[in-house]
Amino acid sequence: MNNKEVEEQERKDFESLQEYAKENGFEIPERGDFKTKAIGYLAWGEPFEKGEVSQNFLNKLKVLWHEGSILGSLGSHECEFCIDEGNYEKRGKSSSEKELVDRENRIRYVFPKMIFHYITEHKFKPSNEFIEFVMRAY
């Protein structure tokens, strides 16, 4: 799934959860006006921003990854870029994702653990907005 597909799936999942909760007599809190932004859901054949990120950013993102809960997913994902390149030995694999909330700007960032592999092995550069948030957050 790419970023837009993840954002759309997040919206549908939340709507479904709200409907289920209402049908079964309980409520879940509204997300309010928080916007969901998916970061780092890359797919082979789709363009993505490339560039360098600082080691400081990467270190802070790793700290944030390990704080709080980590969301599991149904199944795992292997790096499509490594598979395409025939790099089976070093290909990235993951089955989890993380959510970070920027309360100041009302944004929920969701990203897969694969973001670390994409940054270090394929030069993926997250948006400046996300990098700035991570640098402020820790």
C-alpha positions, 0 to 999 in steps of 0.5 A: 500500500502507498501513503494515500491508500494507507490514509484512506484505509485508516479513515475507513477502519475508523468509520467501521469501528465507530459504527460497530461501537454504536451498534453495540452500545458503547462509544469511542472518542472522536479523532476530532480534526486531526489529519492522518498523514502516512509516511514511508509506505513505499511501493515498487514502481511508485516515485518517492522523495530521495535525499539525505537525512541527518543521523540525529533525525534517525536517532530521534526517530528510533527513540520515538519508535521504541516509546509507547505502543507499537501497532502490529499488522496482519501479515508482514511486508518485505522490501519490494525494492530489494526483491526487484534488485535481487538483494534477498539477503539484506531485504527489509522485513517488518510487520509493525507500524507506529503512530505519532501525534503532533497535537500542536498541528493536529496531525496523526503521523503513521509509519511502518517500521520499514521506514528505517530500512527505506531511509538507510538502504534506499535513501527515502527522505520523509517530508520536511514537515515530518522531519521537523516534527520528529526533531521537535518531539524529542 
